[in-house]
Amino acid sequence: MWKNIHTLKKLLQSLSFRTGLIVAAFCVSFYLISFAQMLLPLSPITKAALWTIFFGLAKASQYTAILILGKTGIQKLKKFFCRIPEKDR
């Protein structure tokens, strides 16, 4: 079993930075859907089932994106979002 997990991890790490960003975008959309569906006029059981499904998809895609991006990809994203504009320096 651990060999399969290690093989899957290596496969995900071989994917590109762009693929990691796409998976991260799916993650954000799954989070939005999981909470936005609470506004729909559905029964509580249906809402709970939808929330469980979409929240699970969000978590799975979150960890997959982290594996794809790796340490350097996460650092790239942090640099991009934490940049100080030239006029504010």
Backbone as CSV, one residue per row, in Angstrom:
resi,resn,N_x,N_y,N_z,CA_x,CA_y,CA_z,C_x,C_y,C_z
1,MET,0.820,-1.191,0.000,0.000,0.000,0.000,0.864,1.254,0.000
2,TRP,1.912,1.302,0.823,2.750,2.493,0.908,3.495,2.734,-0.388
3,LYS,3.800,1.652,-1.110,4.478,1.806,-2.394,3.566,2.521,-3.384
4,ASN,2.283,2.176,-3.366,1.325,2.833,-4.251,1.181,4.316,-3.919
5,ILE,1.155,4.635,-2.641,1.029,6.031,-2.227,2.276,6.809,-2.642
6,HIS,3.443,6.211,-2.467,4.686,6.866,-2.854,4.727,7.095,-4.364
7,THR,4.267,6.113,-5.131,4.221,6.241,-6.585,3.267,7.355,-7.000
8,LEU,2.108,7.432,-6.356,1.146,8.489,-6.655,1.718,9.860,-6.312
9,LYS,2.412,9.961,-5.192,3.024,11.225,-4.789,4.055,11.672,-5.820
10,LYS,4.886,10.754,-6.288,5.896,11.082,-7.306,5.234,11.519,-8.611
11,LEU,4.144,10.858,-8.979,3.431,11.217,-10.200,2.867,12.632,-10.095
12,LEU,2.261,12.961,-8.955,1.695,14.294,-8.774,2.779,15.362,-8.755
13,GLN,3.918,15.065,-8.167,5.005,16.032,-8.108,5.626,16.286,-9.471
14,SER,5.437,15.371,-10.401,6.007,15.560,-11.734,5.138,16.459,-12.612
15,LEU,3.945,16.798,-12.149,3.068,17.671,-12.928,3.545,19.118,-12.848
16,SER,3.086,19.942,-13.768,3.596,21.310,-13.878,2.970,22.250,-12.850
17,PHE,3.602,23.413,-12.720,3.118,24.467,-11.830,1.722,24.917,-12.258
18,ARG,1.523,25.029,-13.549,0.225,25.459,-14.080,-0.889,24.477,-13.706
19,THR,-0.594,23.201,-13.762,-1.566,22.180,-13.369,-1.921,22.336,-11.896
20,GLY,-0.925,22.630,-11.070,-1.175,22.869,-9.653,-2.095,24.053,-9.423
21,LEU,-1.916,25.112,-10.221,-2.787,26.283,-10.104,-4.217,25.956,-10.529
22,ILE,-4.360,25.136,-11.546,-5.698,24.751,-11.998,-6.402,23.928,-10.926
23,VAL,-5.684,23.000,-10.322,-6.273,22.185,-9.252,-6.626,23.064,-8.052
24,ALA,-5.785,24.063,-7.751,-6.079,24.991,-6.661,-7.324,25.819,-6.969
25,ALA,-7.515,26.179,-8.236,-8.727,26.914,-8.621,-9.966,26.039,-8.427
26,PHE,-9.849,24.756,-8.749,-10.959,23.842,-8.487,-11.246,23.767,-6.993
27,CYS,-10.195,23.781,-6.205,-10.338,23.729,-4.749,-11.171,24.907,-4.257
28,VAL,-10.826,26.103,-4.716,-11.567,27.301,-4.302,-13.021,27.212,-4.745
29,SER,-13.254,26.749,-5.969,-14.639,26.658,-6.446,-15.431,25.617,-5.654
30,PHE,-14.809,24.513,-5.273,-15.509,23.512,-4.458,-15.854,24.062,-3.077
31,TYR,-14.950,24.853,-2.496,-15.258,25.484,-1.207,-16.452,26.430,-1.343
32,LEU,-16.450,27.241,-2.407,-17.559,28.170,-2.617,-18.879,27.431,-2.796
33,ILE,-18.866,26.383,-3.593,-20.090,25.609,-3.822,-20.563,24.941,-2.537
34,SER,-19.613,24.432,-1.744,-20.019,23.708,-0.532,-20.759,24.606,0.446
35,PHE,-20.394,25.888,0.488,-21.093,26.783,1.407,-22.234,27.540,0.735
36,ALA,-22.127,27.827,-0.558,-23.186,28.561,-1.257,-24.453,27.727,-1.413
37,GLN,-24.327,26.415,-1.473,-25.517,25.573,-1.647,-26.431,25.639,-0.428
38,MET,-25.918,26.150,0.694,-26.761,26.291,1.890,-27.877,27.320,1.676
39,LEU,-27.693,28.196,0.699,-28.705,29.219,0.413,-29.859,28.682,-0.439
40,LEU,-29.698,27.508,-0.990,-30.744,26.928,-1.834,-31.884,26.369,-0.983
41,PRO,-33.108,26.415,-1.514,-34.247,25.876,-0.757,-34.341,24.353,-0.866
42,LEU,-33.464,23.674,-0.161,-33.425,22.213,-0.173,-33.652,21.699,1.243
43,SER,-33.949,20.421,1.342,-34.133,19.827,2.663,-32.782,19.775,3.393
44,PRO,-32.809,19.771,4.702,-31.551,19.726,5.471,-30.694,18.493,5.169
45,ILE,-31.325,17.378,4.902,-30.572,16.164,4.593,-29.826,16.327,3.265
46,THR,-30.494,16.903,2.281,-29.863,17.137,0.982,-28.721,18.131,1.120
47,LYS,-28.944,19.195,1.901,-27.892,20.188,2.123,-26.676,19.558,2.789
48,ALA,-26.925,18.699,3.771,-25.819,18.033,4.468,-25.049,17.119,3.526
49,ALA,-25.767,16.401,2.679,-25.106,15.509,1.728,-24.274,16.302,0.722
50,LEU,-24.853,17.378,0.185,-24.113,18.208,-0.775,-22.890,18.841,-0.125
51,TRP,-23.058,19.321,1.112,-21.932,19.940,1.805,-20.809,18.918,2.006
52,THR,-21.175,17.710,2.416,-20.174,16.669,2.642,-19.426,16.339,1.358
53,ILE,-20.146,16.218,0.272,-19.528,15.878,-1.010,-18.587,16.988,-1.469
54,PHE,-19.106,18.236,-1.518,-18.290,19.331,-2.045,-17.150,19.720,-1.104
55,PHE,-17.360,19.624,0.203,-16.280,19.927,1.134,-15.192,18.863,1.036
56,GLY,-15.590,17.615,0.850,-14.613,16.548,0.653,-13.812,16.736,-0.627
57,LEU,-14.501,17.140,-1.702,-13.798,17.425,-2.954,-12.829,18.595,-2.786
58,ALA,-13.248,19.604,-2.022,-12.388,20.760,-1.790,-11.125,20.356,-1.044
59,LYS,-11.281,19.553,0.007,-10.117,19.115,0.778,-9.201,18.229,-0.070
60,ALA,-9.780,17.321,-0.833,-8.970,16.440,-1.675,-8.193,17.242,-2.716
61,SER,-8.850,18.209,-3.351,-8.146,19.015,-4.351,-7.132,19.952,-3.704
62,GLN,-7.392,20.376,-2.467,-6.430,21.223,-1.760,-5.120,20.470,-1.531
63,TYR,-5.218,19.263,-1.002,-4.014,18.491,-0.728,-3.332,18.046,-2.016
64,THR,-4.106,17.791,-3.053,-3.523,17.438,-4.347,-2.753,18.621,-4.918
65,ALA,-3.321,19.819,-4.819,-2.632,21.014,-5.313,-1.339,21.255,-4.547
66,ILE,-1.362,21.026,-3.239,-0.148,21.196,-2.442,0.927,20.205,-2.880
67,LEU,0.525,18.960,-3.139,1.489,17.966,-3.611,2.048,18.333,-4.979
68,ILE,1.199,18.839,-5.867,1.651,19.204,-7.212,2.586,20.409,-7.153
69,LEU,2.204,21.434,-6.397,3.005,22.657,-6.353,4.324,22.453,-5.621
70,GLY,4.285,21.731,-4.525,5.502,21.519,-3.757,5.930,22.780,-3.027
71,LYS,7.087,22.706,-2.413,7.581,23.816,-1.603,7.890,25.045,-2.458
72,THR,8.527,24.851,-3.601,8.895,25.996,-4.433,7.667,26.657,-5.055
73,GLY,6.674,25.862,-5.415,5.446,26.436,-5.977,4.695,27.268,-4.958
74,ILE,4.648,26.789,-3.718,3.988,27.542,-2.650,4.738,28.841,-2.408
75,GLN,6.064,28.809,-2.442,6.852,30.024,-2.260,6.612,31.005,-3.398
76,LYS,6.479,30.517,-4.632,6.164,31.379,-5.776,4.831,32.094,-5.566
77,LEU,3.823,31.333,-5.112,2.512,31.928,-4.878,2.557,32.964,-3.765
78,LYS,3.289,32.673,-2.695,3.410,33.638,-1.604,4.075,34.918,-2.085
79,LYS,5.133,34.786,-2.906,5.796,35.963,-3.454,4.833,36.787,-4.298
80,PHE,4.040,36.081,-5.113,3.108,36.770,-6.006,2.061,37.549,-5.217
81,PHE,1.493,36.940,-4.178,0.426,37.585,-3.429,0.928,38.573,-2.381
82,CYS,2.190,38.479,-1.993,2.726,39.356,-0.945,3.639,40.435,-1.498
83,ARG,3.604,40.650,-2.807,4.442,41.689,-3.409,3.994,43.064,-2.945
84,ILE,4.962,43.920,-2.740,4.677,45.302,-2.388,4.782,46.118,-3.672
85,PRO,3.745,46.875,-4.039,3.823,47.700,-5.257,4.977,48.693,-5.172
86,GLU,5.524,49.071,-6.320,6.682,49.969,-6.389,6.408,51.295,-5.684
87,LYS,5.225,51.861,-5.844,4.944,53.178,-5.267,4.859,53.149,-3.748
88,ASP,4.623,51.945,-3.127,4.517,51.849,-1.683,5.843,51.565,-0.988
89,ARG,6.906,51.376,-1.740,8.220,51.070,-1.118,8.885,52.306,-0.602
